Amino acid sequence: MQARILIVEDHADIRKLIRMTLEFEDYDIHEAPNADAGLQAVRQLRPHLLLLDIMMPGEMDGLALCRLVKSDASLGQPKVVLLTARGQGQDVEAGMNSGADAYLLKPFSPLQLIQTIQGMDLLPGAGA
């Protein structure tokens, strides 16, 4: 079974770079351009992992989506990696307090992203 990953990022070029990085791995990759579309996609796809930008246009930002996804068990409780340029201590703290499993600062390297994802148990019980 492939792990489903949802990339929620408002910049198309960054979504493309993340997709290109992950295409070498065995993942089922989906994309959403903002948190509102991301929430719809979470409801439909039930991803194992959200790669989530914090600052996005729309009704909801990435932190709000993270809190919602982490607090609503009916959404499957995916892992969440926040991807952001906001690197101040209070930003990292707010991100982790929202329920994020990891916090990567932009620009991050493809290797950092892959190592972060591989360090998570996306498919519990798979291969057991």
Secondary structure as UniProt FT lines:
FT   STRAND          3..8
FT   HELIX           12..22
FT   TURN            23..24
FT   STRAND          27..32
FT   HELIX           35..45
FT   STRAND          49..53
FT   HELIX           62..71
FT   HELIX           73..75
FT   STRAND          79..84
FT   HELIX           89..97
FT   TURN            98..99
FT   STRAND          102..105
FT   HELIX           110..118
FT   TURN            124..127
//
